[in-house]
Amino acid sequence: MKKLNLTCAMAIGLFAGSVHAETYTCTIKPDAHDRGWISKTIVVNVNGTTGEILVNDILIQDAYDKPIPAELVINTDKRLTIKWDVKGLETERGNKIARWMYRLTILKARGNKAIVKAQAAGYFGSLGASGKCRVSK
């Protein structure tokens, strides 16, 4: 828990100061089936000037020690959808999973409801969770 709070503080600090940017801090409530592959806090920064999108969470912080770029899927008045990959994460048994693919949809028109999906490359099925995001500019 201590590491999670540190990651959130780091993520917000790294995004602070971006002019014409929106930062979404999403609190996710993973179900019992996520097995720790979906973070409880995901922070997304959308730079309105450059179009750059950065994402950070505990798994990204563990793998890269900094926010990583995300790809914009859609951004309208009603929703924001992004996707990103995290490579080289390990299971509790020490097995490496080459790549996790994540997709986050923020339903702006529904009070910034968040829906996140995660899928390990080469594996059948995906994990999912939902929550809510706070927006700051």
N, C-alpha and C positions, 0 to 999 in steps of 0.2 A: 504494500500500500504506500509506503514511504517513497519507493521508486516511482510509482505512478504519479504521485503529486509532484515530484521533482520534474518528471517529464512534462507534465502539463505546464508547470511554471516556465520551463525552458522553451517549450513550444510557443507559448504566448510571448515570452521575451524576445524570441528570435523573429517573430512576426511584427512586433511593435515598431512603429515608426514608418510603416509602409504607407505612403500617401495614396489616396484614392483606392483604398483596399477595404475589403470586408473580411473579417475573421469570424469563422463559425467554430464555436467550441461545443462539441456534441457529446452529451452524456448518453452512453449506450448501455442498455440492459441486456447483456447476452443471456441466452437461455442455457440450460444445463448441457446442451449438445455442442456448444462452441469449443469446449476443451481448451480455452485460453487463447485461441487463434483470432479472436476479435477483441480489440481493446475496449475498455470501459470508457475511455475518453479519446476522442479523435478531434484534432484541431486542423482546420482548413483555412488557408489564407488565399483569397482571390484578389489579385492586383488588377484593378480596373484600368490602369494606364497601359501596362505591358501585356496583360492577359495571362501572366504567369500564375500558376496555381501550385501552392506548396501544401503538403500534408504531413502531419506528425502524429505519432501515438507511441505507446510503450514498445511495440514490436519494431517499428521503424527506428526508434531511438536505440534499441538493443543492436540492430543490424548495422546502422549507418552513423549513429551519434549526431544526426542532424535531420531536419525536415528534407523530404524528397519531392521532386516534381510529380504532379498528377496530371492526367490527361482529361481535358474537358470533354464530356459526352454531350451535355446540353445545359444551357443556362437561360432560363426564361423568367418571367415574373412569377410563375407558378412553381418552378422547381430548378434545382441545381443537381446535376449528376456528374460525378467524376470517377475515374478509375486509376489504379496504380498497382504496381507489383512490388513485393518484398522478396528478396532472394536470400537463400542460405540460412534460413531459420532451422533450429534443431528441436526435435521432440524431447520429452523428458528422458527418453532412453538414449539420447545422443545421436539419433538418426537425423540426417539432413534432409530437408524438403527443399528441392531446388528452387521452387518459385511458388509463392502464394499470390493469387490475383484477387484484388479487392475492388468493390464497387460501392460507392456511397451515394444515395439519393436523399436530398433535403427537400421536403415538400414545403416550400415557402408559403403557399396558400393555405396550408393546414397547420399553421403555428410552428413552422420549422421542424416538423416531424422528420426524424432521420431513419433511414432503412439501409443497413449495411449487409452485403453478401461477401463471403470469402470462399475461395475454392483453391485447393492445392492442384498444381499442374500435374496431369497424369492420373488423377484420382477422380472417381465418379462421385457426383453429388456436391452440394455446397452447404455451407453453414450460413446462418443468418441471425440477425438481431435487429432491434429497433430502439429508438430513444428520442431525444429532443435536443435541438441546438439553440445556443444563444448567439446572437449576432452583435458584433461590435465593429465600429468603423474607425 
